[in-house]
Amino acid sequence: MEEEQISGSINSFSDRSNYNSSHDTNPNNYYYDEEEESSSSHNHRSKRSKNAPILEEEDRISALPDSILLSILCFLPINDAIKTGVLSKRWASLWTSLPSLSFDSGSFEYLDDFTSAVDNTLLLHRAHKLKNFDIQFECDYDTVLNPRLDLWVRFATNARVEKLVLLLWSPDCLDLDRYQLPQHLYANDFVSEFNFSCCKILPNGLPHWSSLKRLCIGHSALSEDVIRKVLMGSPRLESLELHQFWGFYRLDIVSESLRKLVIDSYVQHLFESEERKLELEIVAPKIERLEILGCFYMNRCRIKDVSALVEAKLDFDMRMEEEGALEEFQDIVRDILESVHHVKKLTVGSSCLMALSIMTVKHLPSPSSKCKCLTIASMGEWDFPKILSLLQSSPYVETLVLDITSWGYMWPAIQFGLIFLPHSNPFDP
């Protein structure tokens, strides 16, 4: 009965490959030819003889321990891992003990096939512990699937999953909260990493995420109260990433454990009834790494307190269609650079570099930096002259890294570094 279910699960992912019975399925056969061996003085490799006996070797791969075979299967897409069940009895049910399960709707032509495949796989899966459980919808997620997704999440939490990924998708930028996380998920002592997209995070009380170290939230509405609860309920949280988010104007991080903060695309303006300039204020005195990325449209970002910061990455831009947008963008870049002037490692994106170079052309003072390692990210072929203004205001730079991976066919995808002497300006004569 179980073999029929496994076969059905395999067929639900893709058609089983056709095997030719006349095909030699043992590639490790060796042939011995006595006549050829007698003329080995020419150091030629002996040829196979039609009538020579076949010396079969054992299947060394199948003889490996389950733990090693499962590690190999984890590198395969789940549908290919399931197909290995037809190789032999040794492999028949091996995939059912996979410690990691990853499902992507993009691998299926129809959504019904995808959901059925997930159901069948979870029905046969028997591992008591999961390291990773990953669900990704590349098509428009329909809320009618919420009850089924609840069951999948329950399966993962019952298996004490360590990393849970739920990446949903919606074409409507104003309707992104397609799925509300179940309340039982907020009481979990095993998960060390959460990655959510288009999910509504609304705990009834204080979350109990005692093992959580990394939290990534995208395309979601958040409030200051929810952020406060999450930080209070995650005493070991080290990394917080917010992508395409809205719902609050101040991010006050007092966590003792948080070391990395990523702010990627603040889209609050999409949900405002009236047009006005908005500002996101960040207070994070304990963090050591800060990344400000993506598009802030017409929203400002102000850094209040990042006194413990060691590394900063500024690779963001704004909409430039509005009158005065360029001048305002320059002000924002200058203010943020002044707030992070003490960092040892600084990465600046092309848009921020452009703002600094325009300030130089206008004979406006550029904020000074004490960084020793300077990286120019997403650099275009015309950005070389713009580096000068940044270097002139960074007298302590020892290492300059130019990331030219975005040049496409014009240059190979490489990085190279220039090493400078301490406290020297490379453009001084």
C-alpha positions as CSV (number, residue, x, y, z in Angstrom):
1,M,0.0,0.0,0.0
2,E,2.8,2.4,0.9
3,E,4.6,1.7,-2.4
4,E,1.5,2.7,-4.3
5,Q,1.3,5.9,-2.4
6,I,4.9,6.7,-3.0
7,S,4.4,6.0,-6.7
8,G,1.4,8.3,-6.7
9,S,3.5,11.0,-5.1
10,I,6.2,10.6,-7.7
11,N,3.7,10.9,-10.5
12,S,2.2,14.0,-8.9
13,F,5.4,15.9,-9.4
14,S,6.3,14.7,-12.9
15,D,6.1,11.8,-15.3
16,R,8.4,9.0,-14.3
17,S,11.3,8.5,-16.7
18,N,11.1,5.6,-19.2
19,Y,13.8,3.0,-18.7
20,N,15.0,0.7,-21.4
21,S,15.3,-2.9,-20.1
22,S,18.1,-3.6,-22.5
23,H,20.1,-0.7,-21.2
24,D,23.1,-1.7,-19.0
25,T,22.2,-0.3,-15.6
26,N,25.6,-1.2,-14.1
27,P,28.2,1.2,-15.4
28,N,30.9,-0.2,-13.1
29,N,31.3,-3.5,-15.0
30,Y,34.9,-4.5,-15.9
31,Y,36.1,-6.7,-18.7
32,Y,39.2,-8.8,-18.8
33,D,40.9,-9.9,-22.1
34,E,43.8,-12.3,-21.8
35,E,45.0,-11.8,-25.3
36,E,45.1,-8.0,-25.0
37,E,46.9,-8.3,-21.7
38,S,49.7,-10.3,-23.3
39,S,50.5,-7.3,-25.5
40,S,50.5,-4.7,-22.8
41,S,54.1,-3.7,-23.6
42,H,52.7,-0.9,-25.7
43,N,51.0,0.5,-22.5
44,H,47.7,0.6,-24.3
45,R,44.5,0.3,-22.3
46,S,43.0,-3.2,-22.8
47,K,39.9,-3.5,-24.8
48,R,36.7,-5.2,-23.8
49,S,36.2,-8.7,-25.1
50,K,32.8,-9.8,-26.2
51,N,33.1,-13.2,-24.4
52,A,35.0,-12.0,-21.3
53,P,33.2,-12.5,-18.0
54,I,31.8,-9.4,-16.3
55,L,33.1,-8.6,-12.9
56,E,30.4,-6.6,-11.0
57,E,31.3,-4.2,-8.3
58,E,29.0,-3.4,-5.4
59,D,27.0,-0.2,-5.5
60,R,29.2,1.9,-3.3
61,I,26.8,4.9,-3.3
62,S,23.9,2.8,-2.0
63,A,26.2,1.4,0.6
64,L,26.7,4.8,2.2
65,P,25.0,5.6,5.5
66,D,21.5,7.1,5.4
67,S,22.8,10.4,6.8
68,I,25.2,10.9,3.9
69,L,22.6,9.9,1.3
70,L,20.1,12.2,2.8
71,S,22.6,15.0,2.7
72,I,23.0,14.3,-1.0
73,L,19.3,14.3,-1.6
74,C,18.9,17.6,0.1
75,F,20.8,19.2,-2.8
76,L,18.1,18.0,-5.3
77,P,14.7,19.6,-6.0
78,I,12.1,17.7,-4.0
79,N,10.6,16.2,-7.2
80,D,14.0,14.8,-8.2
81,A,14.7,13.5,-4.7
82,I,11.4,11.6,-4.8
83,K,12.2,10.1,-8.2
84,T,15.2,8.3,-6.6
85,G,12.8,6.0,-5.0
86,V,12.6,3.9,-8.2
87,L,16.3,3.1,-8.2
88,S,16.1,0.2,-5.8
89,K,14.6,-1.0,-2.5
90,R,17.5,0.7,-0.8
91,W,16.2,4.1,-2.1
92,A,12.5,3.4,-2.2
93,S,11.6,5.2,1.0
94,L,14.8,7.1,1.7
95,W,13.4,10.4,0.6
96,T,10.7,10.2,3.2
97,S,13.3,11.0,5.8
98,L,14.6,14.2,4.2
99,P,15.5,16.8,6.9
100,S,14.7,19.7,4.5
101,L,11.6,20.2,2.4
102,S,11.3,22.9,-0.2
103,F,8.3,23.5,-2.5
104,D,8.0,26.0,-5.3
105,S,4.8,26.5,-7.3
106,G,7.0,27.7,-10.2
107,S,7.9,24.1,-10.9
108,F,4.3,23.2,-11.7
109,E,2.1,24.2,-14.6
110,Y,-1.1,24.2,-12.5
111,L,-1.6,25.3,-9.0
112,D,-3.7,22.3,-8.1
113,D,-0.8,20.0,-9.1
114,F,1.5,21.9,-6.7
115,T,-0.9,21.8,-3.7
116,S,-1.6,18.1,-4.3
117,A,2.1,17.3,-4.5
118,V,2.8,19.1,-1.2
119,D,-0.1,17.2,0.4
120,N,1.1,13.8,-0.9
121,T,4.7,14.5,0.1
122,L,3.8,15.5,3.7
123,L,1.5,12.5,4.0
124,L,4.4,10.1,3.3
125,H,7.2,12.1,5.1
126,R,8.3,10.4,8.3
127,A,11.2,12.5,9.6
128,H,10.7,13.5,13.2
129,K,12.9,16.6,12.9
130,L,13.0,19.2,10.1
131,K,15.9,21.6,9.5
132,N,14.2,23.6,6.8
133,F,10.6,23.9,5.5
134,D,10.1,26.2,2.5
135,I,6.9,27.1,0.7
136,Q,7.1,29.6,-2.2
137,F,4.2,30.7,-4.4
138,E,5.4,32.4,-7.6
139,C,1.8,32.8,-8.8
140,D,-1.0,34.9,-7.3
141,Y,-1.7,33.4,-3.8
142,D,-5.4,32.8,-3.3
143,T,-6.8,33.1,0.2
144,V,-8.9,30.0,-0.4
145,L,-5.6,28.1,0.3
146,N,-5.3,29.5,3.8
147,P,-6.8,26.4,5.6
148,R,-4.4,24.1,3.6
149,L,-1.4,26.4,4.4
150,D,-2.4,26.2,8.1
151,L,-2.0,22.4,7.9
152,W,1.4,22.7,6.2
153,V,2.6,25.1,8.9
154,R,1.3,22.8,11.6
155,F,3.2,19.9,10.0
156,A,6.4,21.9,10.1
157,T,6.0,23.1,13.7
158,N,5.1,19.5,14.8
159,A,8.4,18.4,13.2
160,R,10.3,21.1,15.3
161,V,11.4,22.9,12.2
162,E,14.5,25.1,12.6
163,K,14.0,27.3,9.5
164,L,10.5,28.2,8.2
165,V,10.0,30.1,4.9
166,L,6.6,31.2,3.7
167,L,7.0,33.4,0.6
168,L,3.6,34.3,-0.9
169,W,2.9,36.7,-3.7
170,S,0.2,39.1,-4.8
171,P,0.1,41.4,-7.9
172,D,-1.9,44.0,-5.9
173,C,0.5,46.1,-3.9
174,L,-2.4,47.3,-1.7
175,D,-3.5,43.8,-0.8
176,L,-0.5,42.0,0.5
177,D,-1.7,40.5,3.8
178,R,-3.1,37.4,2.2
179,Y,-2.3,35.0,5.0
180,Q,-2.4,35.6,8.8
181,L,0.1,33.6,10.7
182,P,-1.6,31.1,13.1
183,Q,-1.4,31.9,16.7
184,H,0.3,28.6,17.6
185,L,3.3,29.8,15.6
186,Y,4.1,32.5,18.1
187,A,4.9,29.9,20.8
188,N,7.8,28.1,19.4
189,D,11.1,27.2,21.1
190,F,12.7,25.5,18.1
191,V,12.7,27.9,15.1
192,S,15.9,29.8,14.7
193,E,15.0,31.5,11.4
194,F,11.7,32.9,10.0
195,N,11.2,34.3,6.5
196,F,7.8,35.6,5.7
197,S,6.3,37.5,2.7
198,C,2.8,38.8,2.2
199,C,1.9,37.4,5.6
200,K,0.0,39.3,8.4
201,I,1.9,39.3,11.7
202,L,-0.5,39.9,14.5
203,P,0.3,38.1,17.8
204,N,-2.4,38.1,20.5
205,G,0.3,38.4,23.1
206,L,4.0,38.4,23.5
207,P,5.7,35.9,21.1
208,H,7.8,33.2,22.6
209,W,10.6,32.7,20.1
210,S,13.4,31.7,22.5
211,S,15.6,30.3,19.7
212,L,15.0,32.8,17.0
213,K,18.2,34.4,15.6
214,R,17.1,35.7,12.2
215,L,13.8,37.3,11.2
216,C,13.0,38.4,7.6
217,I,9.7,40.1,6.9
218,G,8.6,41.3,3.4
219,H,5.6,42.9,1.8
220,S,3.8,43.3,5.1
221,A,2.1,45.9,7.3
222,L,3.8,46.3,10.7
223,S,3.1,48.5,13.6
224,E,5.4,49.8,16.3
225,D,3.6,47.7,18.8
226,V,4.2,44.5,16.8
227,I,7.9,45.3,16.3
228,R,8.2,45.9,20.1
229,K,6.5,42.6,20.9
230,V,8.6,40.7,18.4
231,L,11.8,42.1,19.9
232,M,10.8,41.5,23.4
233,G,9.8,37.9,22.6
234,S,13.0,37.1,20.8
235,P,15.8,37.4,23.3
236,R,18.4,35.8,21.0
237,L,17.5,37.7,17.8
238,E,20.6,38.8,15.9
239,S,19.3,39.9,12.5
240,L,16.2,41.7,11.5
241,E,15.3,42.4,7.9
242,L,12.3,44.4,6.7
243,H,11.6,44.5,3.0
244,Q,8.8,46.5,1.3
245,F,7.1,47.3,4.5
246,W,4.8,50.0,5.9
247,G,2.7,50.8,9.0
248,F,4.9,52.8,11.3
249,Y,7.1,55.9,11.4
250,R,9.7,55.1,14.1
251,L,11.8,52.0,14.6
252,D,13.2,52.0,18.2
253,I,15.4,49.0,18.8
254,V,16.5,48.4,22.3
255,S,17.3,44.7,21.9
256,E,20.6,43.7,23.5
257,S,21.1,40.8,21.1
258,L,20.3,42.4,17.7
259,R,23.4,43.1,15.7
260,K,22.2,43.5,12.1
261,L,19.3,45.6,10.7
262,V,18.3,45.7,7.1
263,I,15.8,48.4,5.9
264,D,14.7,47.7,2.3
265,S,12.1,49.9,0.6
266,Y,9.8,51.9,2.9
267,V,6.4,52.2,1.1
268,Q,4.3,54.0,3.6
269,H,3.2,56.6,1.1
270,L,1.1,54.0,-0.8
271,F,-1.3,53.7,2.2
272,E,-1.7,57.4,3.0
273,S,-5.0,59.1,2.2
274,E,-3.3,62.4,1.5
275,E,0.0,63.3,-0.2
276,R,2.6,64.4,2.3
277,K,6.3,63.8,2.9
278,L,6.8,60.9,5.4
279,E,9.8,60.1,7.5
280,L,11.1,56.9,9.0
281,E,13.2,57.4,12.1
282,I,15.6,54.7,13.2
283,V,17.0,54.5,16.8
284,A,19.2,51.5,17.2
285,P,22.1,52.2,19.6
286,K,23.2,48.5,19.9
287,I,23.3,47.3,16.3
288,E,26.7,46.8,14.6
289,R,25.6,46.4,10.9
290,L,23.0,48.6,9.1
291,E,21.8,48.3,5.5
292,I,19.5,50.8,3.9
293,L,18.4,49.5,0.5
294,G,15.8,49.7,-2.2
295,C,13.5,52.6,-3.1
296,F,12.1,55.1,-0.5
297,Y,10.1,56.9,-3.1
298,M,9.4,60.3,-1.5
299,N,9.9,59.0,2.1
300,R,12.8,60.3,4.2
301,C,14.9,58.1,6.4
302,R,16.6,59.6,9.4
303,I,19.2,57.8,11.6
304,K,19.1,59.1,15.2
305,D,21.4,56.8,17.2
306,V,23.7,54.1,15.9
307,S,26.6,54.7,18.1
308,A,27.8,51.0,18.2
309,L,27.7,50.7,14.4
310,V,30.8,49.1,12.7
311,E,29.5,48.5,9.2
312,A,27.0,50.4,7.0
313,K,25.6,49.8,3.5
314,L,23.8,52.7,1.7
315,D,22.3,51.5,-1.6
316,F,19.0,53.2,-1.9
317,D,17.3,55.7,-4.1
318,M,14.1,57.8,-4.4
319,R,11.6,58.8,-7.1
320,M,13.1,61.7,-9.0
321,E,10.0,62.8,-10.9
322,E,8.8,65.2,-8.3
323,E,10.1,68.8,-8.3
324,G,13.0,69.2,-5.8
325,A,13.4,65.4,-5.4
326,L,17.0,65.4,-6.3
327,E,17.9,68.1,-3.8
328,E,16.0,66.3,-1.1
329,F,17.7,63.0,-1.9
330,Q,21.1,64.8,-1.5
331,D,20.1,66.0,1.9
332,I,19.0,62.5,3.0
333,V,22.2,60.9,1.8
334,R,24.3,63.6,3.5
335,D,22.4,63.3,6.8
336,I,22.7,59.5,6.9
337,L,26.4,59.6,6.0
338,E,26.9,62.1,8.9
339,S,25.1,59.6,11.2
340,V,27.4,56.7,10.2
341,H,30.6,58.7,9.8
342,H,32.3,56.6,12.5
343,V,31.9,53.1,10.9
344,K,35.0,51.1,9.8
345,K,33.3,49.5,6.8
346,L,31.2,51.6,4.4
347,T,29.4,50.5,1.2
348,V,27.8,53.1,-1.1
349,G,25.5,52.3,-4.0
350,S,25.5,54.1,-7.4
351,S,22.5,56.4,-6.6
352,C,24.0,57.6,-3.3
353,L,27.4,58.1,-5.1
354,M,25.6,60.2,-7.7
355,A,24.1,62.4,-5.0
356,L,27.6,63.0,-3.5
357,S,29.2,63.8,-6.8
358,I,26.5,66.4,-7.5
359,M,27.2,68.0,-4.2
360,T,30.8,68.3,-5.2
361,V,29.9,69.9,-8.5
362,K,27.8,72.4,-6.6
363,H,30.7,73.1,-4.2
364,L,28.7,71.8,-1.3
365,P,30.7,70.2,1.6
366,S,30.6,66.4,1.7
367,P,30.3,64.6,5.1
368,S,33.6,63.2,6.3
369,S,34.0,59.5,7.0
370,K,36.4,57.5,9.2
371,C,35.9,54.3,7.3
372,K,39.0,52.1,6.5
373,C,37.3,49.8,4.0
374,L,35.2,51.5,1.3
375,T,33.1,49.5,-1.2
376,I,31.3,51.0,-4.2
377,A,28.3,48.6,-4.9
378,S,26.5,48.1,-8.2
379,M,29.0,50.3,-10.0
380,G,28.4,51.4,-13.6
381,E,31.0,52.2,-16.2
382,W,30.5,56.0,-15.8
383,D,30.8,56.0,-12.0
384,F,34.6,56.2,-11.8
385,P,34.8,60.0,-11.7
386,K,32.1,60.1,-9.0
387,I,34.4,58.1,-6.6
388,L,36.7,61.1,-6.3
389,S,34.4,63.2,-4.1
390,L,33.8,60.3,-1.8
391,L,37.5,59.5,-1.4
392,Q,38.3,63.1,-0.8
393,S,36.0,63.0,2.3
394,S,37.4,59.6,3.4
395,P,41.0,60.2,4.4
396,Y,41.4,57.0,6.4
397,V,40.5,54.6,3.6
398,E,43.0,51.7,3.4
399,T,41.0,49.4,1.1
400,L,38.8,50.3,-1.8
401,V,36.5,47.6,-3.3
402,L,34.8,48.3,-6.7
403,D,31.9,46.0,-7.4
404,I,31.5,46.0,-11.2
405,T,29.3,42.9,-11.4
406,S,26.5,45.0,-12.9
407,W,28.4,45.8,-16.1
408,G,27.0,42.7,-17.8
409,Y,28.7,41.7,-21.1
410,M,31.2,44.6,-21.0
411,W,33.2,43.3,-18.0
412,P,33.6,40.0,-16.3
413,A,31.6,39.6,-13.1
414,I,34.5,40.3,-10.7
415,Q,35.4,42.4,-7.7
416,F,38.8,43.9,-7.3
417,G,40.4,45.8,-4.4
418,L,42.9,48.7,-4.2
419,I,45.0,48.8,-1.2
420,F,46.0,52.2,0.1
421,L,48.4,53.2,2.8
422,P,46.8,54.3,6.1
423,H,45.9,58.0,6.4
424,S,46.8,58.7,2.8
425,N,44.7,60.1,-0.1
426,P,45.3,58.1,-3.3
427,F,44.7,61.2,-5.4
428,D,47.3,63.3,-3.7
429,P,50.3,63.9,-5.9
